[in-house]
């Protein structure tokens, strides 16, 4: 509960990443940082292999704020999902996988949203933990036999059974990152701060339509 003077949150980014997977947690964590200013210095950084411009899956251009060597140690690691082709590239990228492992070594929270869970899985960071991901990629996650895939398409899953290696938090598809990030704000900074962040962002969802999630049979990767 923010007992440190500094709290470092890192979001590793790559070409083809999903915009809301990055933007939702970034904004909520930045509002949290403002609420605890003076009590704790909370930083939220987009971290890339280089500082070169990247494009999201939908073509929005942005630039990482730090590189892997500049932010090797984090309190919270948040791994976003992205386009399947981009995921394949990152899963085969040794430097990216090694960064996830090194950045998570002393992390309080090791988290992902959407297909970001597959990147954590490939790095071995979900071994022995309960987890979820986007409904269409659950068959992919089930290919990792040591991961306990939670049924029922939850918005997010928290597995804090092993407090010595960091708490795992994995989210469902894209928009689930809003719920997941708000949960983390409450865990990190307390209920009062989480409530203020929720109020400030007016996050009181009432979707105008309702849809039932599908059950995917095959991994699209």
C-alpha positions in Angstrom: 0.0 0.0 0.0 2.5 2.6 -1.3 4.9 2.3 1.6 7.8 3.3 -0.6 8.8 6.8 -1.7 8.9 5.7 -5.4 6.7 3.3 -7.3 7.6 2.4 -10.8 5.1 1.1 -13.4 6.3 0.0 -16.8 4.3 -0.9 -19.9 6.5 -2.6 -22.5 5.2 -1.6 -26.0 5.8 -2.8 -29.5 4.5 -2.3 -33.0 1.0 -3.7 -33.5 0.0 -3.3 -29.8 -3.6 -2.7 -29.0 -4.2 1.0 -28.2 -6.7 0.6 -25.3 -4.4 -2.1 -23.7 -1.9 0.7 -23.3 -4.0 3.8 -22.9 -6.5 2.5 -20.3 -3.9 1.6 -17.6 -1.7 4.5 -18.5 -4.4 7.0 -17.8 -5.8 5.4 -14.6 -2.3 4.9 -13.2 -1.4 8.6 -14.0 -4.6 9.7 -12.2 -3.5 7.6 -9.2 -0.1 9.2 -9.3 -1.7 12.6 -9.1 -3.8 11.6 -6.1 -0.8 10.4 -4.1 1.6 13.1 -5.1 3.6 14.2 -2.1 3.2 10.8 -0.5 4.8 8.7 -3.2 6.5 9.4 -6.5 4.6 7.2 -8.9 6.0 7.0 -12.5 4.2 5.3 -15.4 6.4 4.7 -18.5 5.9 3.2 -21.9 9.1 1.1 -22.5 10.4 0.0 -25.9 13.4 -1.6 -27.4 14.3 1.8 -28.8 12.7 5.3 -28.7 11.7 5.0 -32.3 8.0 5.7 -33.3 5.7 2.8 -33.1 2.2 2.2 -34.6 -0.6 0.6 -32.7 -2.7 -2.2 -34.3 -5.0 0.5 -35.6 -2.2 2.7 -37.0 -1.9 5.4 -34.3 1.7 6.5 -33.9 3.4 7.0 -30.6 6.9 7.0 -29.1 8.1 5.0 -26.1 9.4 7.1 -23.2 12.2 4.8 -22.1 14.1 1.8 -23.4 14.6 -1.6 -21.8 18.0 -0.8 -20.2 16.7 2.4 -18.8 14.0 0.7 -16.7 15.2 -2.7 -15.7 13.4 -2.9 -12.3 9.7 -2.2 -11.8 7.1 -2.4 -9.0 4.4 -3.2 -11.5 4.8 -4.7 -15.0 1.8 -4.4 -17.3 2.0 -6.3 -20.6 -0.5 -5.3 -23.3 -1.7 -7.5 -26.1 -1.8 -6.8 -29.8 -2.2 -8.0 -33.4 -1.6 -11.8 -33.7 1.3 -11.2 -36.1 2.9 -8.8 -33.7 2.5 -11.2 -30.9 4.3 -13.9 -32.8 7.2 -11.5 -33.4 7.5 -10.6 -29.7 7.2 -14.2 -28.6 10.1 -15.1 -30.8 12.1 -12.0 -29.7 14.7 -13.1 -27.2 15.5 -9.5 -26.0 11.8 -8.8 -25.4 11.3 -12.1 -23.4 14.4 -11.5 -21.4 13.3 -7.9 -20.6 9.9 -9.3 -19.2 11.8 -11.7 -17.0 14.3 -9.2 -15.7 11.7 -6.5 -15.2 9.5 -8.8 -13.2 12.2 -10.1 -10.8 11.4 -7.7 -8.0 7.9 -6.6 -9.1 5.0 -6.5 -6.7 2.6 -7.1 -9.5 3.2 -8.9 -12.8 0.2 -8.2 -15.0 -1.2 -8.4 -18.5 -4.4 -7.6 -20.4 -5.8 -9.3 -23.4 -3.2 -11.4 -25.4 -0.5 -9.9 -23.3 -1.0 -13.0 -21.1 0.5 -15.0 -24.0 3.7 -12.9 -23.8 3.9 -13.6 -20.0 3.2 -17.3 -20.7 6.0 -17.5 -23.3 8.4 -15.9 -20.8 7.4 -18.5 -18.2 6.0 -15.9 -15.9 2.5 -17.5 -15.5 3.8 -21.0 -14.7 1.8 -22.4 -11.8 -0.7 -19.5 -11.8 -4.3 -19.0 -12.6 -4.8 -16.7 -15.6 -7.2 -15.5 -18.3 -6.9 -13.6 -21.6 -9.2 -12.5 -24.5 -11.9 -15.1 -25.2 -10.6 -15.8 -28.7 -7.1 -16.6 -27.4 -8.0 -18.9 -24.5 -7.1 -22.0 -26.6 -3.6 -20.5 -27.0 -3.2 -20.0 -23.3 -4.3 -23.6 -22.7 -1.3 -24.8 -24.7 0.8 -24.0 -21.7 0.2 -27.0 -19.4 1.4 -25.4 -16.2 -1.0 -22.4 -16.5 -4.4 -22.8 -14.8 -6.8 -21.1 -17.3 -9.8 -19.8 -15.4 -13.2 -20.7 -17.0 -16.1 -18.3 -17.4 -14.5 -15.4 -19.2 -13.8 -13.2 -16.1 -12.9 -9.6 -16.6 -9.6 -10.2 -14.8 -8.0 -12.8 -12.5 -5.9 -12.1 -9.4 -3.6 -14.9 -8.2 -1.7 -13.9 -5.1 -1.2 -17.3 -3.6 2.6 -17.1 -3.8 3.6 -13.7 -2.3 7.3 -14.3 -2.8 7.3 -14.1 -6.6 4.9 -11.3 -7.3 1.1 -11.2 -7.6 -0.2 -12.2 -11.1 -3.1 -10.2 -12.5 -4.4 -11.1 -16.0 -7.2 -9.4 -17.8 -9.6 -10.4 -20.6 -10.0 -8.7 -23.8 -9.0 -5.0 -24.4 -11.6 -3.1 -22.4 -11.1 -5.4 -19.4 -7.9 -3.4 -18.8 -10.1 -0.6 -17.3 -11.5 -2.9 -14.6 -8.2 -4.5 -14.0 -6.3 -1.2 -13.7 -8.9 0.2 -11.3 -8.5 -3.0 -9.2 -4.8 -2.4 -9.1 -5.2 1.2 -8.1 -7.2 0.1 -5.1 -4.7 -2.5 -4.1 -1.7 -0.2 -4.5 -3.1 3.1 -3.2 -6.2 2.2 -1.3 -10.0 2.3 -1.8 -10.3 6.0 -1.3 -7.8 6.8 -4.1 -9.5 4.2 -6.4 -12.9 5.7 -5.8 -11.5 9.2 -6.6 -9.9 7.8 -9.8 -13.2 6.2 -10.8 -15.0 9.4 -10.1 -12.5 11.6 -12.0 -12.6 9.4 -15.1 -16.4 8.9 -14.6 -15.9 5.1 -15.1 -19.4 3.9 -14.5 -20.0 1.7 -17.5 -23.5 1.0 -18.8 -23.1 -0.4 -22.3 -26.0 0.4 -24.6 -26.0 -3.1 -26.0 -25.4 -6.6 -24.5 -23.5 -9.5 -26.1 -22.6 -13.0 -25.0 -19.0 -14.0 -25.3 -18.2 -16.8 -27.6 -16.3 -20.0 -26.8 -13.3 -20.3 -29.0 -12.1 -23.7 -30.0 -8.9 -23.0 -31.9 -5.9 -20.8 -31.2 -5.6 -18.1 -33.9 -1.8 -17.8 -33.6 
